[in-house]
Amino acid sequence: MEYYKGLLNSLARGQISPVYLFYGEEEYLKEKAVEKFKEVLLPQAADFNLDVVDGEETDLAAVVSLAENLPFLAERRLVIVKNTPWFSGKGKAKGDGEQASEDGKTSGKEAILLNYLSNPSPTTCLIFMTGEPVDRRKKLYKAVGSAGQAIEFKALKQAEMVSWVTQKIKAAGKKIDPAAARALVEANGKLGLLNLSNEVEKLLTYLGEGSEITLRDVRQVGVMNVEQNIFTVVDEAVAGHTSHALAGIRELLALKEQPPKILAMLARQIRIAIQVEALVREGCPEREVAGKLGLQDFVVRKALHQARKSGSRKLEWALEQIAVIDADIKKGRQDFLPAIESTLIKFSQL
């Protein structure tokens, strides 16, 4: 989140570039950054000095024309181009000729923007926004970096999201239990800060005149996704809390999740735990395991805890039993709930 704080600090100090490229997956922070630019640059006469266009529907000549306009009764203009297609190197944007070749060369009407970026208007702040990956080899990308700033709005790490949730709730005059904040992030963090913000608002409304959000509140009100529920089931099982694990299974069924999906998710989580434990046992540093398996850090930490709590042999047995249950259900030899109950009981006795 440092990139975001740094951007806002520069803006507060009046250090404003003539052009920006905001890219990356964290859409909530992009929108918040743009709102800050509006507040700082357009305290007055905003209707005359703000243009917001869709890059998928607007050609580059029109964008450059807007950027070259002079401000009216103000020091600056603000031009925002959403859904910008010209930095990805994929597909063909409206009216902009051929895209970048493999060596990053540009052609067609992209030259219009390159020419503008070589000498951008000092009275216009031009912001390009895209959620797509950018091609850093492209001349356009490099030109933005030379004339202004290209900023990647990366997804926040789990600890950053927990801190963000805590601060947001504190700003509302309330508190949240650390365990509740972690549970909220684990359940909803993958969908970004916009989703987390919505969940925080729901919790604050539910809390009413109360002072602190608890773990029970999060479980009562928050959207606990299937993966989070599967984490909980496996956690309870390896801890020997069979009744709690079964309650988690019943909750998934009550949410209309189908048995084959539940079994597949259980198998996936157990396989992750086995893989994580094997890599660490072979000498792979824990901080590198997430990258090797393409997982988030908190997923790896939880899986490693589960593997150490139960042992890999016990997890391998559980994985085999899940495969048997899946086959038996498909052939009509067993019903899902009695079969999973029996397996969890035997698992606790191993």
N, C-alpha and C positions, 0 to 999 in steps of 0.2 A: 504493500500500500504506500510505500515511500514515494513511488513515482507520482502518485496522486497528491500527496501532501506537498511534494516539491513544486508541482504545477501550481497549486493554490497559493503557496508562499510567494512564488514569482509574480503571480497575478496581483497579490496584495501589495507587493513592492513596486508595481507599475512596470515590471519587466515583461513586456508583451511582444511576442513575435508576430510578424505579418502573416504567417501561415503555419498551420498545424495539421498533422495527420493523427487522428485518434483511431487506433485499431486494437483488436484483441477481443476477448470474449466477455469482459466485465462491462455489460451495457449500463448497469445502474450508475457506476461511477462516471462513465462517459456523459450521461445525461446530467448528472450533478455538476460536472465540470462546465458543461455548456451553460447551465443556469448561472453559475458564478461569473462566467464571461459576460453574460447579458447584464447582470447586476452591476458589474464594474464598468463596462464599456458603454452601456446604454441607460444611464440613470434617468435620462430625459430624451424625448424625441425618438423613442424606440421604434415607433411605427414607420418613421421615415428612414431609419438607418439599419434596419434588420431585414435580411432576406434569408429564408429557409427553403431550400429546394431539394428535390430527390434526384440523386445522381443517375438513377436508372432511367429517369424521364427527361433529363436535361443534358444537352451536349456541352462540350467544353467551351465552345465559343461563348455561349450564354453565361456560363460560370465566370469566365474571365471578364466579360462585359460588366457583370454585377460587381466584381471585385475592383474594377477600374473607376466605378462611379465615385464621386466625391461625397463626403458626409454633408448632411443638412443640419445646420445649427448645432453641431456637435464636433468633437475632435476626431471621432472614428466611426466607421461603419463595421458591421459584423455580418459576414456571409457564412452560412452553415450549409454544407452539402452532405446530406444523409445518404446512406446506401451507396457510397462511392464505389464505382466498379473499376477505376483506372489503375489501381495499385496491385491488383491480385495476379495479373498475368494470365487470367483464365477467361475464356469466353470473349465476347465482343460487345463493347459498350455502344450505346446509341450514338451514331454519327461520328465515331472516333477512329475509323480505319482499322488497320491491322493491329494485333496485340504484340506484346514483347516476344521476341524470339528467345531461344535458349541462352544467348549471350547477353540478354537484358537490353537489347537495342529497342528503340521505339520508332514508330513511323506514323503516318497519317496525321490526324488532327491533334494528337497528343502534343505535337510540336507547339501548338498554340499555348498550352499550359506551361510547357517548358520555357517558352519565351517570356511568359509573365513571371514565372518563378525566378528568372535571372535578374529581374528588377521589379519586385512586388511593390504595390502601392503602400506607402508608409501610413496612410490614413485608413486602411482596411485591414481587419483581422479576418482571414479566410480559414475556416475550419472544415477539413474533410473528415468524415466519419465512416467507418466500415467495421462490420463484425467478421469479415472474411480474413483469412491469412493473407499477408502481403508478400510480394516478391521483392526482396531487398536488392536484387540485382538491377531492377528497373531504374532507368534514368529519372523517371518521375519521383520515385521514392528518394533517391539520392538528392534530387533537386530540392525537395521539401526539407530534407535534413540540412542542406546548405543555407536555405533561405529562412528556415524556422526550426520547427521541432516535429519529429515523428515519435509518438509516445505509444507504447504498447500497454493497453489496459489489461493486465494479466489477472487471472482468477486469483483471489486471495488464498493464502494458506489457512489451514484450520485454525491455528492460533490467532491469526489476524482477524478471521471472521468472528471468533469467540470474543476478542477484544472489541470489535466493532459492535456486536450485539450488546455487550455490556455497556458500552458508552452511549449507545442509542437509547437504551432503557434508562440509564442514569440521567440523560438529558430530559427525559419525561418525568423526572422526579421519583423514579422507582429503582428497585434493585432486582437482581436476578441471581439465584444460587448458581455458583460455578458449574456444578454438575448439570443443572438445567440448561445453561448456556451451551455447554458441550453437546448435550443431547439434541438441542435444537439445531445446531450446526451440522452434526453428523447426519441428521435426518433430512435437512433441507439445503445444506451448503453447496451441494453439487449443482444446484440450479441457479446459483449466483445470489448477489446481494438483493436484487429486486424481490426474489421469492422470500428471502430471509426478512426483508423489510415488511412484507405483507404479513408474515407469520408473527413478527414482533407486534405489529399493530393489533392483530387478533388477540394476542396474549394480554396486551395492555387494556384492551376493552373488557376482556374476561376478568382481569384483576380488579377493575373498578376502583374502589377506595382502598384496596389493599396496598401493602407497601413492597412486597417481595414476590417475585415469580419463582415458584418451586418446580422441582422435577415432576411432581405430580401434575402441576398445571400444564406443563409442556406435553405430557403424555395424554392429558385430558383434552386439550384444545389443539395442539400442534398437529400438523400433517406428518405422521410417521410413515415413511415410505416402506415398501416391501423389503428393500435391502436392509434398512435399519431394524425392522422386525426380525429378519433372519439373523442379523448380528446378535440380537437380544436372545433369540432362541438358543443359538449355539453357546453364547456366554453362560446362560443359565444351565445348559446341559453339562458343560465342562466343569461348572462350579458344583455340580451335584444337586441342583435345584430342579428336579424333574417336574414337579407340579407347575413351577413357573414356566418352564420350557413348553409344557403342554398347553398352558394358558396362552402362550404366544402363538402356537399353532392354531388354536381355536379362534384367536383374534383374526388371524389371516383368513381363515375360512369364513368368518363373519363378514370380512371385507370383500367377500366374493372372489378371493384368489383361488385358482384351480389347483388341485393336488399335484398335477404334473409340474406346474410352475414352482410350487413350494418345494418339491423334491429337487428340482433343477437348481434352485437358488441355494438350498441347503448343501447340495453336492458341490456347488461352486465355492461356497465359503469354506467348506472343509478342505477342498483341494488347495485353495489359497493358503490356508493355515499349514498344510503339509509342505507346500512349495517354499513358503517363507522360512519355516523351521529348517528345511533341508539346506537352503542357501546359507543361512546363518551358521549351521553346523559345519558346512564346507569352508567356512572362513570369510564369506562375503560380509563386509561391514553393513550393519543395519541401515545406515543412511543411504546405501546404494541399492538395497533390495527393491525399494519402490520403483526406481528407474528401470531395473531389469525386468520387472513384472508388469510395468505400465500401470501401477496403482498409486493412489494417494498415500501420503505418509501415515495418516491416522488409520487407514485400512490395514496397512502392514503392521503397525504397532498392535492393533487389536487382534489380528490373526496370529501374531507371534505369541501374544499372551495366551490365546486359546490353545495353541499348540503346546506351549510349555506347561499349561495347567493340566492337560489331559494326556499328552504324549502322542507321538506320531502313530504308534501301533494301534492305539485306541481309535484314533481318527480314521485310519485306514480301514479298520473293521466297520466303522460307521458308514464310510463311503461304500463299502461292499453291500451293506444292508440296505442302503438307499437304492442301489441298483436293483436288488432283489425285489424290494417293495414296488418299484416302478414297473418292473416286468410282470409281477403278480397282479397288480391293479389292471394293467392293460389286458391281461388274459382272464380277468374275472376271478382270480383265485383268492384275493384279499381285498378288504375295504381299507381305504386310506387311513382313517383315524385310528382304528384298533391296531393297525400294523405299525404306525409311527409311535403310538403309545407304548407298545411292546418293545420296540427298538430303543426308545429313550430309557425305559426302565432297565433293560439289559445293559445299556451303555453306562448307567450310573453304578452298576454292580461289577463292572469289569475292574 
